[in-house]
Amino acid sequence: MLNSPLKIQRQREVLEQYGFKKSTLYTRINEGLVPRPISLGGRRAVGWIEHETQAVIAAMCAGKSQDEIKQLVIELVAQRSQLG
């Protein structure tokens, strides 16, 4: 569980943090290297959970392998059910 409030990031913020282009972001999502966004309601409104983005960036900075990052993403997404 988190000790701080959840923050949702919109696509622009996420792209800036990762340093990716939009197409690269979605390629990484499809490869399991970045968590999928959550629906914010409506037809197309989505956002990313900030602590998930930060955790993946920290893993990249630590030199984790793609397999290790994929496992991290799986764990982060599984923890979403415990956030509410």
Secondary structure, 3 states (H helix, E strand, C coil): CCCCCCCEECHHHHHHHHCCCHHHHHHHHHHCCCCCCEECCCCCCEEEEHHHHHHHHHHHHCCCCHHHHHHHHHHHHHHHHHCC
